[in-house]
Amino acid sequence: MVSVFLYRRDEVESLFNLEYLNSSKQRKHLARESAHLVLNKALSQCKVLIAIKSQRVVEKLLETNKKMAINYVEKRAKIVNILMHQEIYGK
């Protein structure tokens, strides 16, 4: 889940000093810029979350491969042990 941090209007006004902007064109431009800032922040958060999830998937795959290798080696050791006992004590 991605949370988007929106700025309060008074914060945006204080950041960009909207009281000094008289033309509506400048205000629209400023509104677009602030919207881009919010979207870029959300996009960055999404990228971080995707990277974290991808890392977890890779870690799970490595853990699964390790368990499979351990099981294979243990099974082979049991087979070798049985074969050794058969050879020693005769069939």
N, C-alpha and C positions, 0 to 999 in steps of 0.2 A: 504494500500500500504506500502510495506516495502522498505526502502532505505538502500542499503548496502554501507557503507563507506569504500571505497578502499583507500589504502595508496599509495602515490606516491613512485616511485622507490627510489628516493633519501632519503625519510624518512625511508624506510625499510633498505636501506644500512647504514644509520647513526645509526639506532637502533641496528642493528646486526653486524656492522663493517664488511661488506662484503669484504672490501679491504684486510683484513687479512685472509680471507678464500681462500685457494688455490685449494682445491680438489673439483671436480664437485659433488662428493657424499655429501659433507657438504653443498654445495649450494642447492642441491635438497632437502635435509633434511630441510634446513632453509626455502626454498620456501614452502614446505608442512606445516611447522609450522606456517608461516605467513598466508597461506590460511586457516588453521584451526582457527586462531585467527579471521579472517574476517568472516568466516562462523559462529563461535560461537557468535560473536557480532550480526550478522543478526538473528540468532536463538533466542537470548535473546530479541531482539526487537520484533520478531514475538510473542513470549510468552507474552510480555507486552501488545501488541496490542490485542491479544486474550483475555487476562484477562480484559482489558478495555471494549471490546465489550461484553463479558459475563456479566460484572457488569451492563452495560447499559440495556441489555436484562432483567436482574433480576429487575432492577429499573422500567422498563416499565411494567413488569408483576405485580409488587406490586402496581403501580399506577392504572393499569386497574382493579385489584381486589378491590382496595379502591373505585373506581368510581362505580363499580358494587354493592358493599355493600351499598354505599350511596343511589344509585337508588332504591335498594330493600327496604331499611328502609323508604325512602320517599314514595314509593308506598304503603307500609304497613300502614304508618301513614295516608295517604289519605283514604284508605279503612276503617280504624278504625274510622276516622272522619265521613265518610258517614254513617257507621253503628250506630254511636252515635246519629247523627241527625235523622236517621230513628227511632231509639228507643225513642228519646225525643218527636218528633213531630208526631209520629205514622206513620204507613205505609200508 
